[in-house]
Structures are given as structure tokens and as C-alpha cells.
């Protein structure tokens, strides 16, 4: 596949683009998870790019995107808005977010519903309970003490289902390689945002067509957190993927595509 390298915000935000040319396919924007990067969508990218102009944004601290000056959700939303503006993304675009990228996508949709026509959330939360917030605090502390490599095993267990890890033991080292490419301060900032975020009171205001997809064995953002979004957003649909973990595009690409094909138009 051919990729176009993109930058916005005077180089603060980076992205890659592939697929259809402008005007030949609807814009589809992808925001990746905190414990993954844009390459987590590689298994499904050919199918997405066959019908759409796909822009994969590198969240702050990933692949050359600079950390935001403030550890606040509105700073992330403003950064993504810069990307939409400078990358020429049309207002009928589809926004996809996985994990932390899903929470950012949800915040973006609430702030700028006019910029998208559909919202697809994969394994995302509008708000985390106390236990979830403590886990982000613990990960941030481990990173502060031992660097991102110190949470490789934790990350693998949060990203993948137990069955997948049992048959793919190399996944831990793969997570470590991904994590070592992240800016540690950006990772800690994202953990802080996830500890503090509570988009739940705003969900009833979202009227963008929304699909929520979640892995049955997602321990990072369990099904009840995903169902809560679908229950509170008017007209939203929910699909659960049996046996899957936190990152369906990576762990179950065929099942993920089957779940979203009608919604995104594949």
C-alpha cells in the first residue's frame, strides 16, 4: 500500500493517508489505542482503504506527534481538530477510535458533531470506575520508575484475550517494541486524562449515528463500559465479539470487519 505522510499544527501532529483519492471515497479517520499505535489497524486497512480515503492520525507522543502542552482532553480534541482542518477531511467523514483513541473520538464527536457523519467506537469508555482509574495511575507510576518497557506484560494482558496470548507468546515483546516508541510523558498524560475523564453526562447530547464494538474479554475497557455508551447515545448500536480482547482490528480482523461493514460501507 502507498502512504502519504501528513503533518498539521506546524508539525505538532503527524498522520499517514492511504486509499481512495479525495472525492472518490468518503474520508475515514482512525484514532488508535494508548497501548497500541496506528499499526494495530494494519490487518483491516486494505479493506477500509478499498472504499475510503483513510487517514490514520498518530496521537500525541506517537510517531512524531508532539505531546500536548496540557494533560487535558480538550487539548487532545483541539489537536485532532487541527488535523481535520489541515488534512482537508470532509464533514461527512467517519471517525473510528479504539481504546483511548475511542475516548478521544467520543470527546471530539461531542465537541464537533458537525465534522463527522458517523462514529465508530471500539473498546472505549466514557468514564472509568475507581478500579480502572487506579490501574492507569499504577501504569503511569511504573513508567515513571522504569520506563515504558516496564509495563510490556501488563499492556499485552490488557490488549489481548488470554487465549490469544497463550497462542501468541511473542505478543509481549511486540507490545514492548510498540511502547518503547511512545513518549513517556505523553503516555503519563494520557493516563491522567483517562483517570479524570467523564463524558457520561454529555452522551445524551450526541446525535451522530454511532456503533460501539467491544471484545468479550476486554479487561481494559470491559463490555459494561462500552454498553453504557451505546445505552446513552440515542440510536447507538452495540456489537460484542466473542473471545476477543481490547483491540479487535488486531486480534480478530475478519470478525471486526464483519461487524462494521454495513455501518462504514465496505
C-alpha positions in Angstrom: 0.0 0.0 0.0 1.1 3.5 -0.7 1.1 6.0 2.2 1.2 9.8 2.2 2.9 11.4 5.1 0.9 14.3 6.7 1.6 17.0 9.3 -0.6 19.6 10.9 -0.3 22.2 13.6 3.2 23.4 12.4 4.4 19.8 12.6 2.9 19.0 16.0 0.5 16.3 14.6 1.5 13.6 12.2 -0.6 11.1 10.2 -0.5 8.8 7.2 -3.1 8.6 4.5 -3.9 5.8 2.1 -6.8 4.5 0.0 -9.1 6.5 -2.3 -8.4 9.9 -3.7 -10.3 13.0 -2.5 -13.8 12.9 -3.9 -13.6 9.2 -4.9 -14.1 7.8 -1.4 -15.5 9.1 1.9 -13.0 10.2 4.5 -12.4 7.7 7.3 -10.3 8.8 10.2 -8.7 6.4 12.6 -7.5 7.1 16.2 -5.5 4.3 17.8 -5.4 3.0 21.4 -2.9 4.1 24.1 -1.3 0.6 24.3 -1.1 0.2 20.6 -0.3 2.5 17.6 -1.8 3.0 14.2 -0.3 -0.3 13.0 -2.9 -2.1 15.1 -5.2 -1.3 12.2 -2.9 -2.8 9.6 -4.9 -6.1 9.3 -8.1 -4.3 8.4 -6.5 -1.4 6.4 -6.7 -2.9 2.9 -10.5 -3.4 3.3 -11.0 0.1 4.7 -8.8 1.7 2.0 -10.6 -0.1 -0.8 -13.6 2.1 -0.3 -12.4 5.1 1.7 -9.7 7.8 1.9 -8.2 6.6 5.2 -6.3 9.0 7.5 -4.6 7.3 10.4 -3.7 10.0 13.0 -0.8 9.5 15.4 -2.0 10.5 18.8 0.3 13.0 20.8 3.5 11.2 21.7 3.3 8.6 18.9 5.3 8.5 15.6 6.4 12.1 15.7 3.2 13.7 17.0 4.3 16.1 19.8 2.8 15.7 23.3 0.1 18.2 24.1 1.2 21.1 26.4 -1.6 20.2 28.8 -2.7 16.8 30.1 -6.4 17.6 29.3 -8.9 16.1 27.0 -9.8 19.5 25.4 -6.1 19.8 24.3 -6.4 16.4 22.5 -9.6 17.4 20.9 -8.1 20.7 19.7 -5.1 18.8 18.3 -7.4 16.4 16.3 -9.4 19.4 15.1 -6.2 20.9 13.7 -5.7 17.6 11.8 -9.3 17.6 10.4 -8.8 21.2 9.2 -5.3 20.9 7.7 -5.7 17.4 6.3 -8.8 18.6 4.4 -11.1 16.0 6.0 -14.7 16.4 4.7 -17.7 16.9 7.1 -19.2 13.6 6.0 -16.3 11.6 7.4 -16.4 8.5 9.5 -14.4 8.6 12.8 -13.1 5.4 14.2 -11.4 5.2 17.7 -10.1 2.2 19.6 -9.3 2.3 23.4 -8.0 5.7 24.4 -8.5 6.8 20.8 -12.1 5.8 21.2 -12.5 8.1 24.2 -10.8 10.9 22.3 -13.1 10.2 19.3 -16.1 10.4 21.6 -15.0 13.7 23.1 -14.3 15.0 19.5 -17.8 14.0 18.4 -19.4 15.7 21.3 -17.4 18.9 20.7 -17.6 18.9 16.9 -20.6 16.8 15.7 -20.7 18.9 12.5 -17.3 17.5 11.4 -18.4 13.8 11.2 -21.3 11.8 9.8 -20.7 8.6 11.8 -18.8 7.5 14.9 -17.4 4.0 15.4 -16.1 3.2 18.9 -14.1 0.0 19.5 -13.5 -0.9 23.2 -13.8 2.6 24.6 -15.1 4.2 27.8 -16.8 7.5 28.5 -15.7 7.2 32.1 -13.8 4.7 34.2 -14.7 3.3 37.6 -12.4 3.8 40.6 -10.6 0.4 39.9 -9.9 1.4 36.3 -8.6 4.8 37.4 -6.2 3.1 39.8 -4.9 0.9 37.1 -4.0 4.0 35.0 -2.4 5.6 38.0 -0.3 2.4 38.6 0.8 2.2 35.0 1.9 5.8 34.9 3.9 5.2 38.1 5.6 2.2 36.7 6.5 4.1 33.6 7.9 6.9 35.8 10.1 4.4 37.6 11.2 2.0 34.9 10.2 3.4 31.5 7.6 2.1 29.1 9.3 -1.3 28.8 8.3 -2.0 32.4 4.6 -2.3 31.5 5.0 -4.6 28.5 3.5 -7.6 30.1 0.7 -5.5 31.7 0.0 -4.0 28.3 -0.2 -7.3 26.5 -2.6 -8.7 29.0 -4.8 -5.5 28.7 -4.7 -5.6 24.9 -5.2 -9.3 24.1 -7.5 -12.0 25.3 -5.9 -14.9 27.4 -6.4 -17.3 24.6 -4.7 -15.1 22.1 -1.7 -14.6 24.4 -1.5 -18.3 25.1 -1.1 -19.0 21.4 1.0 -15.9 20.6 3.6 -15.5 23.4 5.6 -13.2 21.2 2.9 -10.6 21.7 4.5 -9.4 24.9 7.8 -8.5 23.1 5.7 -6.9 20.3 3.9 -4.7 22.9 7.3 -3.7 24.3 8.6 -2.7 20.9 5.5 -0.5 20.4 5.6 1.0 23.9 9.3 2.0 23.6 8.3 4.2 20.6 5.9 6.3 22.8 7.0 9.5 24.5 6.8 8.5 28.3 5.4 11.9 29.3 2.7 11.7 26.7 1.8 8.2 28.0 1.6 9.5 31.6 -0.5 12.5 30.4 -2.9 10.1 28.6 -3.2 8.1 31.8 -4.1 11.2 33.7 -6.7 12.2 31.2 -8.3 8.7 31.4 -8.4 8.9 35.2 -10.2 12.3 35.1 -12.4 11.9 32.0 -16.2 11.7 32.5 -18.1 12.2 29.3 -21.2 10.3 30.6 -23.3 13.4 31.4 -22.9 14.5 27.8 -23.8 11.3 26.0 -27.5 12.2 25.6 -26.5 15.2 23.6 -24.7 13.2 20.9 -26.9 12.6 17.8 -24.3 11.3 15.4 -25.0 7.7 14.2 -22.9 5.6 16.5 -21.7 2.0 16.6 -20.0 0.5 19.6 -17.9 -2.7 19.1 -16.3 -4.5 22.0 -14.3 -7.7 22.6 -16.0 -10.1 25.1 -12.7 -10.5 27.0 -11.6 -6.9 27.0 -10.1 -6.3 30.5 -9.0 -2.8 29.8 -12.5 -1.4 28.9 -14.9 -4.3 29.7 -18.2 -4.7 27.9 -20.3 -2.9 30.5 -18.4 0.3 29.9 -19.0 0.0 26.2 -22.6 -0.9 26.6 -23.1 2.2 28.8 -22.1 4.4 25.8 -24.5 2.6 23.5 -27.3 2.8 26.0 -26.9 6.5 26.5 -26.3 7.7 22.9 -29.6 7.9 21.0 -29.9 5.2 18.4 -26.5 3.7 19.0 -25.9 0.0 18.3 -23.7 -2.4 20.2 -21.8 -5.5 18.9 -19.8 -7.8 21.1 -17.1 -10.0 19.5 -16.9 -13.4 21.3 -13.5 -14.4 22.6 -11.8 -11.1 21.6 -9.8 -8.7 23.7 -9.2 -4.9 23.7 -8.1 -4.5 20.1 -10.4 -6.3 17.6 -8.7 -4.9 14.5 -5.5 -6.6 15.6 -6.8 -9.8 17.3 -9.9 -10.6 15.2 -9.7 -8.5 12.0 -12.2 -10.6 10.0 -14.8 -10.5 12.7 -14.2 -6.8 13.2 -14.7 -6.1 9.5 -17.9 -8.2 9.5 -19.2 -6.3 12.5 -18.6 -2.8 10.9 -19.1 -3.4 7.2 -22.7 -2.2 6.9 -22.1 0.8 9.2 -19.0 2.1 7.4 -19.9 0.9 3.9 -17.5 -1.9 2.9 
